[in-house]
Structures are given as C-alpha cells and as structure tokens.
Amino acid sequence: MNRKEGEKDIILLEFSMTPLTMGESVSKYVAKSLEIIDGSGLDYRLNPMGTVIEGEWDEVFGIIKKCFQEMKKECNRISITIKVDYRKGKKGRITSKVESVEKKLKKKLRT
C-alpha cells in the first residue's frame, strides 16, 4: 500500500527529559518543557512518567529539541528517554489506542 498524495507521517512520541543534578524534585524543569509543548498546538498527554505527543516527525522532534535547549540552559547533565510509534496513515491515535482497549474491556480505564 503506497502512501497517498499529501498524506502526512504522523507519530506518537513518548519522552521523559530529566535533569540529573538538580535535586529530587524536577517539576520546575518539567513545567518549562510543558509550556513549550502546550504552546506548540500539537496534541499531547502528560502522565506521571513522561509526556506523549502526536504530530509529524519533524514537528515532534522539533519540540523535543526546544525542550532540550531550554533545559540545558540551567542543567549540566540531562537524561532523555524517547519512544516512537509510527503507523502509516493513522492520526488521532493518542486517544484511539486507549479507546480500543477500553472497548475490548467494556469499561473506562484510568488515564
């Protein structure tokens, strides 16, 4: 199946970016990243262990780069974990993946 004209490559990207030398609480730095993500206009979900963003490859990785550039202004060591899920021609998976599991279980889950 070939890609249709004008069809965009949409990914789900989950990432966690943490300064390693700034103490136990890093919510101050997470908040700065979330300002960048929220301002991007891309769909995202914050969870206790990271953030999931949905969008085109270059858009999403551009946001990660901006988050990194902001964090490195104050932090000398940063740990970054990135997980990417690409599925050709599929958009809206940030919610549909969860809805699919809920449908099979016939109940709402905590998200």
C-alpha positions in Angstrom: 0.0 0.0 0.0 1.6 3.2 -1.1 1.4 6.5 0.7 -1.4 8.7 -0.7 -0.5 12.2 -2.1 -0.5 14.7 0.7 -0.7 12.0 3.5 1.5 13.0 6.4 3.7 10.8 8.5 2.2 11.0 12.0 3.9 9.6 15.0 3.2 9.1 18.7 6.3 10.0 20.7 6.6 9.4 24.4 9.5 11.1 26.2 11.0 11.8 29.5 13.6 14.5 30.0 15.1 14.8 33.4 18.0 16.9 34.8 20.3 14.6 36.8 22.0 17.1 39.1 19.2 19.4 40.2 17.8 17.6 43.3 14.9 15.3 43.9 12.1 17.5 42.7 12.4 18.4 39.0 8.8 19.6 38.3 10.2 23.1 37.7 12.0 21.8 34.6 9.1 19.6 33.5 6.9 22.7 33.7 9.2 24.6 31.3 9.0 21.7 28.8 5.2 21.6 29.1 5.0 25.3 28.4 6.8 24.6 25.1 4.7 21.5 24.3 1.4 23.3 25.1 2.4 26.3 23.0 3.2 24.1 20.0 -0.5 23.3 19.3 0.2 19.6 19.0 -1.9 17.1 20.8 -0.2 15.7 23.9 -0.9 13.9 27.2 1.1 14.4 30.3 1.5 11.3 32.5 3.4 10.7 35.8 6.5 9.3 34.0 6.6 11.4 30.8 4.7 13.1 28.0 3.2 11.7 24.8 3.0 14.0 21.8 1.2 13.3 18.4 2.3 15.0 15.2 4.5 14.9 12.2 8.0 13.6 12.7 9.8 16.9 12.2 7.3 18.9 14.3 7.5 16.5 17.3 11.3 16.2 17.2 11.5 20.0 16.9 9.5 20.3 20.1 11.9 17.8 21.9 14.8 19.9 20.7 13.3 23.1 22.1 12.7 21.4 25.4 16.3 20.2 25.5 17.6 23.6 24.5 15.6 25.2 27.4 16.7 22.6 30.0 20.4 22.8 29.1 20.4 26.5 30.0 20.3 25.5 33.7 21.3 21.8 33.7 24.7 20.3 33.0 23.5 16.7 32.8 20.2 15.6 31.3 18.7 12.1 30.9 16.3 11.7 27.9 14.3 8.7 27.0 12.3 8.6 23.7 9.9 6.0 22.4 8.3 6.5 18.9 5.3 4.7 17.4 4.7 5.3 13.7 1.7 3.9 11.9 1.2 4.8 8.3 -1.9 6.9 7.6 -3.2 6.9 11.2 -4.0 10.1 13.0 -5.7 10.6 16.4 -4.1 7.5 18.0 -3.2 9.5 21.1 -6.8 8.7 22.1 -7.9 5.9 19.9 -5.3 3.4 21.2 -6.7 3.8 24.7 -10.3 3.7 23.5 -9.6 0.5 21.6 -8.5 -1.3 24.8 -11.5 0.2 26.8 -13.9 -1.1 24.1 -12.4 -4.6 24.4 -12.7 -4.4 28.2 -16.1 -2.8 28.0 -15.2 -0.2 30.6 -13.3 3.1 31.1 -9.8 2.9 32.4 -7.8 5.5 34.5 -5.7 7.5 32.1 
